[in-house]
Amino acid sequence: MKKNKPLKIREVDRKQPQSLIEFADMLEDIATKLKAEGSFSVVEGDKTTVITPGSQLRTEFTYKTRGNKHEVEIQFKWRDNESNEPLTIK
């Protein structure tokens, strides 16, 4: 029997030009908020999306080139209520 997967909801999908300094500042803001509070918020107009990752993450870092185009992709993923406690058998 095939399981029904939950519907994917794209909460934020934003592309915008930024200077290198603006982008670095944004990454620093995310890192600072994650370290201090365990979450960060993305604000678009009237909409605020709070992102609260779990304590264990799966991370991916990719760098691609094609001709004179370059792309760096940084991803981190987690599952709600995922424990990093080891499984024990008694």
Secondary structure as UniProt FT lines:
FT   HELIX           20..37
FT   STRAND          40..44
FT   TURN            45..46
FT   STRAND          47..51
FT   STRAND          58..66
FT   TURN            67..68
FT   STRAND          69..77
FT   TURN            80..81
//
